[in-house]
Amino acid sequence: MKSLVVYFSRADENYNVGTVEVGNTELLAKEIIAKTGADEFKIEPKDKYPAVYQEAIERATEERRSDARPEYIGDVDIAGYDTIFFGYPIWWGDMPMVVYNFIEKHNFDGKTVIPFNTHEGSGNAGTYEKFAELMSGATLKGDGFNMSGSTARTEEGIRKLDEWLEELGV
Ligand SMILES: Cc1cc2nc3c(=O)[nH]c(=O)nc-3n(C[C@H](O)[C@H](O)[C@H](O)COP(=O)(O)O)c2cc1C
C-alpha cells in the first residue's frame, strides 16, 4: 500500500502562536510522514501569502469572496497512491481556496482519503462533509483528525496524533 501526505500550511505570523518557521498543519503532516513513511506533497501557492497575519487575512478574505482558485507550484500524480492523507488549516470556516484548486485538479476515485486539519476553535468546520462531496468516488477512512494549531505545536498534541494513527492502523 502506497501512501501520500498532501497538505497546505502557512508559516510566519499566525493566530495564537506568534511568528513560526513551520506552520501548525505542517508539523502534523511531518509526523504522519515520519510515522508512516508516506511520500509528501506540500501545496505551495505560486503567490506566497504575506508573512504579516493581518495581510494574510485580507488576502484570504478576498480569495473567498471571489471564489478564487489560487495556483500552486508543481504537482503530484496521485494515480500511484492508494491512501492519501490530506491536511489543511481552517480558513473562514472552510478550506483555503488553494486546497479547492488541488482537489478539483485531481481524480480521487478509488482512493482512501484521510483528512486532518488544524484550527483555532472551529474543529473541522464541516470540511470532512465537503471532502465526501468533492471526492465522491473515494472512501473516507476514519473520522478525520483535527486539533487546535497551538496544540499541534506541543508534545501532547503530537502524542495525540500518534494515538490516532495507531487507532487507524496505518
Ligand atoms: C486567513 C485565516 C483564517 C482563519 N480562519 C479560521 C476559522 O474560521 N476558524 C478557526 O478555528 N481558525 C481559523 N484560523 C486559524 C487557523 O486555522 C489556525 O491558526 C491553523 O492552525 C493554521 O494552520 P497552519 O499554521 O498550518 O497554516 C484562520 C487563520 C487564517 C490565517
The ligand as an ORCA input file, in Angstrom:
! r2SCAN-3c Opt
* xyz 0 1
  C      -6.907     33.549      6.906
  C      -7.156     32.757      8.161
  C      -8.446     32.425      8.505
  C      -8.696     31.631      9.633
  N      -9.986     31.260      9.919
  C     -10.227     30.418     10.962
  C     -11.553     29.955     11.250
  O     -12.529     30.289     10.574
  N     -11.708     29.113     12.304
  C     -10.679     28.698     13.078
  O     -10.899     27.919     14.005
  N      -9.403     29.124     12.828
  C      -9.166     29.958     11.789
  N      -7.869     30.367     11.525
  C      -6.771     29.854     12.354
  C      -6.060     28.685     11.665
  O      -6.966     27.676     11.282
  C      -5.031     28.071     12.610
  O      -4.136     29.049     13.056
  C      -4.269     26.942     11.927
  O      -3.640     26.133     12.888
  C      -3.232     27.453     10.933
  O      -2.552     26.340     10.394
  P      -1.200     26.483      9.563
  O      -0.145     27.017     10.506
  O      -0.909     25.081      9.159
  O      -1.463     27.373      8.396
  C      -7.610     31.190     10.436
  C      -6.307     31.573     10.106
  C      -6.064     32.346      8.987
  C      -4.652     32.739      8.628
*
